[in-house]
Structure formats: structure tokens, C-alpha cells
């Protein structure tokens, strides 16, 4: 199940990056548009790394954070 989750997450991240970059006219502009998405995913991963104990059930509805919590618990 962990492998399926990682595969799903890689497709999801790739799709989000592709959708964001569609609006750019140049490669440099696409990189500028994509950078906030990279930072958001990085920050969510770091938050899950430093969290202790069992997370609240309401946090499972936060996109990307729920995937990080599922990987951390396995």
C-alpha cells in the first residue's frame, strides 16, 4: 500500500506542476510560478517530520499533509 501511495503522490505532484506551468509563456516564468508549490510541499513535509503523537482527525482532510501522515505512520 505504501508503494501505491508513493506512486499516486508522484503522479499528483507531476500533474500539479504541469497544470501550473501551462499558464507560463517561458521556462523561466514557469519556474517562477512553480516555486510556491514546491515550497508548500516542502513545508508540509517538514511539519509532518517534526510532529509527535497521533494527529487530529481533522488534519487528514488537508491535501498533501494527509499523505505525509500516512507515510509517517507506516
N, C-alpha and C positions, 0 to 999 in steps of 0.2 A: 504494500500500500504506500510505503514511503517513496518508492520509485515512481509510482503513478502520480503522486502528489508533486514530486520534483519535475516530472515531465510536464504536467499540467501548468505548473508555475512558469516554466521556461517558455511555453507557448503563450501564456498570458502576458508575460513581460515583453516578449518579442512583438506581440500584436499591439500592445500599448505604445511601444516605441515607434512601430511602423505607422500607426494612426496619427501620432503626434507629428512625425516627420513629414507626413503627406502635405501639411499646410505650409511647409517651408519652400522657398524658391532656390536656395543654395544649400550645399552641405554644411557650410559654416552656420547658417541660420537654423538648420535642423538640429545641429549640436546645441545651439543656444536654447532651443525650445525643449529639448530632451533633458537638459541638465536638471531642472527642478524635479522631474520624475525620478531620475537617478538618486537625487538627494533624499527624496521622500522614502524610497525603498531602503536606502542605506540607514536612515534614521529609525525606521520601523524595525529593521533588523537589529540595530544596536539596542533599542528599547527592550526587545524580547530577550536579548542576551543578558541584560542586567536585571531583569525581573526575577523575583523569587516567589516561591509558593504557587498556589493554583490561581490562575487568572479569573477575573469575574466573568460570569457567563455573558454579560452584555458586550464584552470586548471581542467575542467571537464573531460579531457582526461587522467588525471593522475590516475592510478589504486589506489584503496583504498581511495584516497583523495576525489574522486567524491562521494563515499558512505558516507563519513563523512559529506560532504557538504549537501548532500540530507537529511540526518538525522537532521542536524542543521537547515535547512530551514523549516522543517515540524513542 
